[in-house]
Amino acid sequence: MIQLPASYEEYLVGKDPSFVDMVRPVLLQSAADQLHGVRVLFVPRGHQAHLDDTIPYGTIVEDID
């Protein structure tokens, strides 16, 4: 089982369960390769998350699309 870094676990604390369900697979992918961080986009109809090679591993950046 892939272990999320503490920074990712802390990011998820207190978040809505549906948001956690959306972002967790991307966090797990990031933790598996340990190469890139994650960008979470707030878009008009919800949220999107993806790996971002400009963000260091273990870091999550929130952004508006």
C-alpha positions as CSV (number, residue, x, y, z in Angstrom):
1,M,0.0,0.0,0.0
2,I,1.3,3.4,-0.9
3,Q,1.8,5.8,2.0
4,L,0.9,9.4,1.5
5,P,3.4,12.0,2.8
6,A,2.4,13.9,5.9
7,S,1.8,17.1,3.8
8,Y,-0.8,15.3,1.7
9,E,-2.5,13.7,4.7
10,E,-2.7,17.1,6.4
11,Y,-4.2,18.7,3.3
12,L,-7.0,16.2,3.4
13,V,-8.0,16.9,7.0
14,G,-11.4,18.5,7.3
15,K,-12.1,18.4,3.6
16,D,-15.5,17.2,2.2
17,P,-15.5,13.5,1.6
18,S,-16.4,13.9,-2.1
19,F,-13.4,16.3,-2.5
20,V,-11.2,13.7,-0.8
21,D,-12.5,11.0,-3.2
22,M,-11.7,13.2,-6.2
23,V,-8.1,14.2,-5.2
24,R,-6.9,11.0,-3.4
25,P,-6.1,9.0,-6.6
26,V,-3.9,11.8,-7.8
27,L,-2.2,12.1,-4.4
28,L,-1.5,8.3,-4.5
29,Q,-0.1,8.6,-8.0
30,S,2.2,11.4,-6.9
31,A,3.3,9.3,-3.9
32,A,3.9,6.3,-6.1
33,D,6.4,8.1,-8.4
34,Q,7.6,10.7,-5.9
35,L,8.6,13.0,-8.8
36,H,5.9,15.6,-9.0
37,G,3.5,17.6,-6.8
38,V,-0.2,18.1,-7.3
39,R,-2.2,21.0,-8.7
40,V,-5.8,21.3,-7.6
41,L,-7.9,23.4,-9.8
42,F,-11.1,25.1,-8.8
43,V,-13.2,25.1,-11.9
44,P,-16.7,26.5,-12.5
45,R,-18.3,23.1,-12.0
46,G,-16.2,21.6,-9.3
47,H,-12.6,20.6,-8.9
48,Q,-9.8,18.9,-10.9
49,A,-6.5,17.6,-9.7
50,H,-3.5,16.5,-11.7
51,L,0.3,15.9,-11.3
52,D,2.3,19.0,-12.2
53,D,6.0,18.7,-13.0
54,T,6.6,22.3,-12.0
55,I,5.6,21.5,-8.4
56,P,8.0,19.6,-6.1
57,Y,6.9,16.3,-4.7
58,G,5.0,16.6,-1.5
59,T,3.5,19.9,-2.4
60,I,-0.1,20.7,-3.3
61,V,-0.9,24.0,-5.0
62,E,-4.5,25.2,-5.3
63,D,-5.3,27.3,-8.4
64,I,-8.3,28.8,-10.2
65,D,-8.9,27.8,-13.8
